[in-house]
Amino acid sequence: MAHIHPQQTGASSSKRGLGTFIALTFALTWGIAALFMFIPDTIDRIFGPAGLGNPLYLLAVFSPGIAGIFVAWLRLGTSGMAGFFRRLRMVRMPAVAWAFLVAGYPAIVYAGAIVSGTVDTTPAFTPWFAVVGALLSALFLAGTNEEFGWRGVALPLLQRRYNPFVSSILLGAIWAIWHLPAFALSGTLQSAWAIGPYFAGLMALSVIMTWLFNESRGSLLIAWLAHFQAMNPLFPDAQPWDSLFYVLAAVAIVIVDRERMFSRGSGVTTLVADDRVSVEEPGPRPVTASAP
């Protein structure tokens, strides 16, 4: 017996889900950013200065994750959310992808730091618990949770309609535009960076993370760790050269994995950990064929 698994939901349903995610993400982040820009004194007096200690700032940072979880719940229902969160336990990935995740990111950043002359500016955290605090902050508070939305929901929905490369570019553009308010807020890292190289770097990171995401069969854990590596506080500030090297790495990945990157249907499209079982909206009924 040959069994063909259920297809994912239609393009129109995916488009609606993606639209809901984008609208909610931008409304939360840009709406809060507007408050910081237009009534900064009031916000500072009530909530404190912009930063990870400010609950409004955290809400703005967390908005892609919040929106992603909300859209996942709309599509999967309460019973399906266990499958969504099981993607945080997925660790299987080819050795070459693990090598890039563990060693490739720091190699790119330090290469950029060498060119820019900032290799000796790696933050010197003392005492030891400051190092742990910085790492935990970057791992849980400073943006990694965005991946519940960007790679948790948006990328699978995009890959239902486009090949992984086009999906990467579209998601990278959305991701980059979402960051725009950070360049207007004092105190953020982006406020000190050139916008062009930063956007190019995000587009490249989107391609790299799509590759890692598909290699790991949709692991939220891998997406989370990849995002963490891109902003690891123990790495030196290598802008804008690290962005250039990320672009070169993305080009190399596309060339090497071009068959899958340009093939529609080759990327992960499910929102749950077990893609053998669809718990999403009803799609076409499974087809069963008997072998002669």
PELIN-V709725 format. One record per run of one state. SS is the DSSP state (h for helix, s for strand, l for the rest). FROM is the first residue (numbers start at 1). TO is the last residue. If there is no record, write none. Layout:
BEGIN
((SS,FROM,TO) (SS,FROM,TO))
END
This chain:
BEGIN
((l,1,1) (s,2,4) (l,5,10) (h,11,38) (l,39,39) (h,40,47) (l,48,54) (h,55,76) (l,77,77) (h,78,89) (l,90,94) (h,95,116) (l,117,118) (h,119,121) (l,122,127) (h,128,140) (l,141,143) (h,144,148) (l,149,149) (h,150,159) (l,160,163) (h,164,183) (l,184,188) (h,189,192) (l,193,194) (h,195,215) (l,216,219) (h,220,230) (l,231,240) (h,241,256) (l,257,257) (h,258,261) (l,262,286) (s,287,289) (l,290,292))
END
